[in-house]
C-alpha cells in the first residue's frame, strides 16, 4: 500500500513569563553603582529572550563596563535579571539594575513609560491565565502605543533626541524580542515591528549600534541562522506578518 502523507505536527508556541518571585532591590541605584565600582568580579545574569534584560546588557556594552554578561537558559519562566559582585547577588530588580548601569542619565518618565506601557503590558497579553477579554483589550492598547511611539520617532532619531539613552534600551528590548517571539503568543498577531517604519528603523539602528547584540545572541533569539542553516525557534513557530514573507535574517 502506498504511504499515506501526513501533515507535519505543529509545534505549539512557548510563552516565556517573568519569574513568579519579585526581584530583590536595594532601592538605591546610586549605592548599587558604588558597589559595582568597588567590586573585582561583576557579573550580569540574564536571558537573551527577555525584553527586561536588554537595557542592562546594552548599558554594559555601550558604556564598556567591566561586567561579564552571562545568559541563563529560559524554561517556562524567565530567569531573573541578576547583578552580582564577587559572587554575591546584589539585585534582581531589572529596573534598578538598568538605572544603576546607565548612571541615571535618562529622564525617568520615559523609562517608566516604556516599562509600564510596553514591557509589563506585553507579559500580561501573552499570559494565558489572564482573562481573555482583558488580554484582547491590552493587545489593542499595546499596538496603539507602538503606533504612537512610531509617530514620535518620525521626528527624532531616539526617544530623547539625537543620543541613545536608557529609555531607548528599554524600548529596544521589546522590539528585539517581539516580531518572531512574543508576537506568536498574542491572541491576534495583527502587526509586526516591521509594519511601523520608524520603529523598524530605530530597532535596526540600535541592533547595529556598537555590537549591542552578539551573533550568538541573535542566533539564540532566532534572528540569524544556526551553523546548519536552520533557525532556532524558542518561542515556537513565529507568527509572520502578511507584509513580509519571513522576518528572520532581515537584520
C-alpha positions in Angstrom: 0.0 0.0 0.0 1.3 3.5 -0.8 2.4 5.5 2.2 -0.2 8.0 3.4 1.1 11.6 3.6 0.5 13.2 6.9 0.7 16.8 7.9 3.8 17.7 10.0 3.0 18.2 13.6 2.5 21.9 14.5 4.8 23.0 17.3 2.9 24.9 19.9 4.3 28.3 20.7 6.1 28.6 24.0 5.4 31.6 26.3 8.2 32.9 28.5 6.9 34.8 31.5 8.8 36.6 34.3 9.8 34.7 37.4 6.9 34.2 39.8 9.0 35.8 42.6 9.5 39.5 42.8 13.0 40.7 42.2 15.0 41.9 45.2 16.0 45.5 45.4 18.2 47.8 47.5 16.0 50.7 46.3 19.1 52.8 45.6 20.7 52.7 42.1 23.5 55.1 43.3 24.5 52.7 46.1 24.4 49.8 43.6 26.7 51.7 41.2 29.2 52.3 44.1 29.2 48.6 45.0 29.7 47.6 41.3 32.6 50.1 41.1 34.2 48.7 44.2 33.9 45.0 43.1 36.6 42.9 41.5 34.4 40.5 39.6 31.0 41.7 38.4 28.5 39.5 36.5 25.1 40.2 34.9 22.9 37.1 34.5 20.0 37.4 32.1 18.2 35.7 29.2 18.6 36.8 25.6 14.8 36.1 25.3 13.9 38.6 28.0 12.9 42.1 26.9 13.6 43.3 30.5 17.3 42.2 30.2 18.4 44.2 27.2 18.5 47.6 28.9 21.2 46.3 31.3 23.1 44.4 28.6 23.1 47.5 26.4 24.5 49.6 29.2 27.3 47.1 29.8 28.3 47.1 26.1 27.7 50.8 25.2 29.5 52.1 28.4 32.2 49.5 28.1 31.6 48.4 31.7 33.9 45.6 33.1 31.0 43.3 33.6 30.6 39.7 32.3 27.2 39.1 30.7 26.1 35.5 31.3 23.0 34.2 29.7 20.8 31.9 31.7 18.5 29.5 29.8 14.8 30.1 29.9 12.4 27.3 30.7 8.7 28.1 31.4 9.7 31.2 33.4 12.4 33.7 32.5 15.3 33.7 35.0 15.7 36.9 37.0 18.0 39.6 35.7 20.7 39.4 38.4 23.7 41.6 39.1 26.4 40.0 41.3 29.6 41.4 42.7 32.3 39.0 43.8 29.9 36.1 43.9 27.2 38.0 45.9 23.9 38.8 44.1 23.2 42.5 44.9 19.9 42.9 43.0 17.4 41.0 40.9 15.4 44.1 40.2 15.7 44.7 36.5 14.7 48.4 36.6 17.1 49.2 39.4 20.0 47.3 37.7 19.4 49.2 34.4 19.3 52.6 36.2 22.5 51.8 38.1 24.4 50.7 35.0 23.2 53.6 32.9 24.1 56.1 35.6 20.6 57.7 35.8 21.1 59.6 32.6 17.6 59.1 31.1 14.5 61.0 32.0 12.7 58.7 34.4 9.3 59.4 32.9 10.5 58.0 29.5 11.8 54.8 31.1 8.7 54.4 33.2 6.5 54.8 30.2 8.2 52.0 28.3 8.2 49.7 31.3 4.5 50.1 32.1 3.1 50.8 28.6 5.0 48.1 26.8 7.0 45.6 28.9 4.5 45.0 31.6 1.6 45.1 29.2 3.4 42.6 26.9 3.7 40.0 29.6 0.1 40.4 30.5 -1.1 40.0 26.9 0.8 36.7 26.5 -0.2 35.3 29.9 -3.0 32.8 29.1 -4.1 32.8 32.7 -5.3 36.4 32.3 -9.0 36.9 31.3 -9.3 36.6 27.5 -11.3 39.8 27.1 -8.6 41.7 29.1 -5.8 40.2 27.1 -7.5 41.3 23.8 -8.1 44.8 25.2 -4.5 45.1 26.3 -3.3 43.8 22.9 -5.2 46.6 21.2 -3.7 49.2 23.6 -0.2 47.7 23.1 -0.4 48.1 19.3 -1.8 51.7 19.8 1.2 52.5 21.9 3.6 51.2 19.3 1.8 53.4 16.8 2.2 56.4 19.0 5.9 55.7 19.5 6.3 55.2 15.8 4.8 58.7 15.2 7.1 60.3 17.8 10.2 58.7 16.3 9.3 60.1 12.9 10.6 63.5 14.1 13.8 62.3 16.0 16.3 59.5 16.0 15.8 58.3 19.6 13.3 58.9 22.3 15.3 61.6 24.0 16.5 63.2 20.8 19.8 62.5 18.9 21.6 60.5 21.6 20.7 56.9 22.6 19.8 56.7 26.3 18.4 54.3 28.9 14.8 54.7 27.7 15.8 53.7 24.2 17.4 50.5 25.5 14.2 49.5 27.3 12.2 50.0 24.0 14.8 48.1 22.1 14.4 45.1 24.4 10.7 44.9 23.4 11.3 45.3 19.7 14.2 42.8 19.6 12.1 40.0 21.1 8.7 40.8 19.7 8.4 40.1 16.0 9.5 36.4 16.0 9.0 35.9 19.7 6.2 37.1 21.9 4.0 38.2 19.0 3.4 34.5 18.3 1.6 34.2 21.7 -0.7 37.2 21.1 -4.4 36.4 20.8 -4.3 38.0 17.4 -0.9 38.9 16.0 -2.2 41.8 13.8 1.1 43.7 13.1 4.8 43.3 13.5 7.5 45.9 14.2 8.3 45.9 10.5 4.9 47.4 9.9 5.9 50.5 11.9 8.6 52.2 9.7 10.1 54.4 12.3 10.2 51.7 15.0 11.7 49.3 12.4 14.4 51.9 11.5 15.0 52.5 15.2 15.3 48.8 16.0 17.8 48.1 13.2 19.8 51.2 14.1 20.2 50.1 17.7 20.8 46.5 16.7 23.8 47.6 14.6 25.0 50.1 17.2 28.3 49.2 18.7 27.5 45.4 18.7 24.9 45.6 21.4 23.7 42.1 20.3 26.3 39.4 19.7 25.9 36.9 16.8 25.4 34.1 19.4 22.6 36.0 21.0 21.0 36.8 17.6 21.1 33.0 16.8 19.6 32.2 20.2 16.7 34.6 19.7 16.1 33.2 16.2 17.2 36.3 14.2 20.1 34.7 12.5 20.5 31.0 11.3 22.5 28.4 13.2 25.6 26.8 11.5 23.3 24.2 9.9 21.2 27.0 8.3 18.2 26.3 10.5 16.7 29.0 12.8 16.2 28.5 16.5 12.5 28.9 17.4 12.5 29.0 21.2 9.0 30.6 21.2 7.6 28.1 18.7 6.7 28.9 15.1 6.9 32.7 14.5 3.7 34.5 13.6 4.7 36.0 10.3 3.1 39.2 9.1 1.3 39.4 5.8 3.6 42.3 4.7 6.8 40.2 5.0 7.3 36.6 3.9 9.8 35.8 6.6 11.1 38.2 9.3 14.1 36.1 10.2 17.5 37.1 9.0 16.5 40.5 7.9 18.8 42.3 10.3 
